[in-house]
Amino acid sequence: MALAHWLLSLPSVHHPDPSAAPPFRLAAVRYWSNVPFLTVPLARAHGKSFAHRGELRQAKRIVVKLGSAVVTRGDECGLALGRLASIVEQVAMLQNQGREMMIVTSGAVAFGKQRLRHEILLSQSVRQALHSGQNQLKDMSLPVLEARACAAAGQSGLMALYEAMFTQYSTCTAQILVTNLDFHDDQKRRNLNSTLHELLRMNIVPIINTNDAVVPPPEPNSDLQGVNVISIKDNDSLAARLAVEMRADLLIALSDVEGLYDRPPGSDDAKLLDTFYPGDQHSITYGTKSRVGIGGMEAKVKSALWALQGGTSVVIANGTHPKVTGHVITDIVEGKKVGTFFSEVKPAGPTVEQQTEMARAAGRTLASLHPDQRSEIICSLADLLTERKEDILAANKKDMELAVTAGRLSPSMLKRLSLSSAKLNSLAIGLRQIAVSSLDSVGRVLRRTRVANNLELEQITVPIGVLLVIFESRPDCLPQVSALAIASGNALLLKGGKEAANTNHILHELAQEALSLHGVKDAIQLVSTREDVEDLCRLEKMIDLIIPRGSSQLVRDIQRAARGIPVLGHSEGICHVYIDIDGSIDKVIKIVRDSKCDYPAACNAMETLLIHRDILRTPLFDQIIDMLRTERVKIHAGPRFASYLTFSPSEVKSLRTEYGDLECCIEVVDSLQDAIDHIHKYGSSHTDVIVTENEETAEHFLQQLDSACVFWNASSRFADGYRFGLGAEVGISTARIHARGPVGLEGLLTTKWVLRGDGHAVADFSEQGSMKYLHENLPPQR
């Protein structure tokens, strides 16, 4: 009897106690697009799947389905033991966290095939082997092995392997074999449900498989022809059925593809879908099945949608990729962007992938605009900052009130979050400086060479491409970076902290309003979805450069997460001020006060004060200490400084500390060279200062110190794009790449080579050729 007809014929049973109701009961048919699906109500209280990936962290009961390609070796004869061991480790770890894990596995046929082949070879007569010879023995053909026999021979070995692996993590397993017929009998289904619940209660991992030794051959596409129910014809449908029956929160279906693509993987322009909505089924073109599976992606999607409407969230992901297999299951449970997440909730806005594509397309148009047009856009944005000042400040006030109420931001972070009329006016001035600089940025010829007669080579400036700028609590960063991106012709993705959401929203609207002057509104996108920073860093095929602006922890996190994307930034701002024996008292006091106290939360604020030992116990030293105490700066003593004192301040735990507040370390050095060596050892190559009246000493310091910014008799706070005359900065870089220190417009450009010839060929320049290389340098003209 067809499963749909069988379900419809089930008698209605009265249960006074709702908790005693059967796990399955037919309900109304729902329609997604034009495809009907059977709705199966759950005993779960909410009966809803998770709407967003981040909610997967809450998943308590999880079914992991291991496809044939995941469990089976490439030769289809035997198991992929390394992958299996990694999967077992992840499942055991989640089980030990208190989650309830179930595995639906393939692999019995492959394991049995390996075993039976081995037995057949051993059973060959010795005489036959001797007469055949070694070479013929290698080519000896084996009979075609029937799948049921392989399953029967391999099932026990497969379970023994699982048991041995899970035992290493003090986790017990249990085997359950089922067929489609087991779901046709209400009592059997009740027994299965009861057994699984009891195993989970005892903290045992059930390992479920179809009983391939007795199961009838699957009917191809039997449940893909408009039938309203799902039958058990492969492990995808089995996993979906069990997940719904057991009220699982999450079904993870692992196969040999990254997830669901909009067209067959490997075809041109095939795009991996991060999130799939039932209503988008019409946009999918399916490819061929796995090399060893019997379902194919269409069957996986049908099973996933069936589980989804039953209240179980689903992720389809790759369980064979060596770079992700080691943590694919735990990454999914942590809500990371792995595979395709099935959701009934479709956000109103575009996905971050779509935003990136929109930004890249509009960015290319932006780069092709005339410099005057890009300058006009920036000037328009500067005007909007002052014209819409009240709206901006109202949004910022709302953010400030929410931040104060939440109480999670430090005073220094609150100061960064706050905007004022003065800040907006300063921003507008800086943007107009950038507008002027933009007139001679993109397309500037840096070098011209006459390679040969009528063969000229140019090196010209071009945009980097798509920039991702991640910033915290600094809404003023948004218009600054936007202006720099516009000036350099780069597309821009902006990811701001949620504490500045209202301010960022209106500032982004103003940036897009200015861009609309020349039809490139989409060149700047504000990422406001739930993507974590780590998820954004996985878009290595779409993003060309990441620029973090925020805490040292944020920068370090991004540098670790950005596997294939360059990161421009500094991990810490451990800035030093060295007071030389020839330092002027007035300059010392002024520079130290400004470097530490003007804005202690800034990355260019002084964190360590180095003092020449001959200054100790002098009036200059006393004045320095008195000034710091007056400014309420907490002093920490370095090891050598502490050794000079009878009663010293608290000794530093580390000389590599970025305080970011009214705190600093004082340390003593014996000489200029000691100061340089100390900075090289403990500094972060950000900004370092010498205060001295000795020009020779100063020049030695400036030449020998290897930091991005090195100053003489000037506050460390001058390390800033606006103060350098760059108009603004996209960040400060301590990396040894094309841009160091405050990075302005020039740092967002790269170059390309343009060669103009007249039918030239390399063969013309061979020994027998008619042409010679000239390599003449020409004046760089635009």
Secondary structure, DSSP 8 states (H G I E B T S, - for coil): --HHHHHHT------SSGGGS-S-----EEEETTEEEE----SSSS----SSGGGGGG--EEEEEE-HHHHB-TTSSSB-HHHHHHHHHHHHHHHHTT-EEEEEE--HHHHHHHHHHHHHHHHS-HHHHHHHHHHHHHT-------HHHHHHHHHHHHHHHHHHHHHTTT-EEEEEEE-GGGGSSHHHHHHHHHHHHHHHHTTEEEEEEE-TTT-----TTTTSSS-SS---SSHHHHHHHHHHHTT-SEEEEEESSSS-BSS-TTSTT--B-SEE-GGGGGG-------SS-SS-HHHHHHHHHHHHHTT-EEEEEESS-TTTGGGHHHHHHTT---SEEE-S---SS--HHHHHHHHHHHHHHHHHS-HHHHHHHHHHHHHHHHHTHHHHHHHHHHHHHHHHHHT-S-HHHHHHH---HHHHHHHHHHHHHHHHHGGGSTT-EEEEEEEETTEEEEEEEEE--EEEEEESS-TTHHHHHHHHHHHHT-EEEEEE-GGGHHHHHHHHHHHHHHHGGGT-GGGEEE--SS--HHHHTT-TTT-SEEEEES-HHHHHHHHHH-SSS-B-S-S---EEEEE-TT--HHHHHHHHHHHHHS-TTSTTSEEEEEEEGGGTTSHHHHHHHHHHHHTT-EEEE-HHHHHT-SS---B-S-SS----SSEEEEEEESSHHHHHHHHHHH--SSEEEEE-S-HHHHHHHHHH--SSEEEESS-GGG-STTTTTSSS-SEEE-SSSS--EEE-SGGGEEEEEEEE-SS--GGGGSTTSS-----EEE----
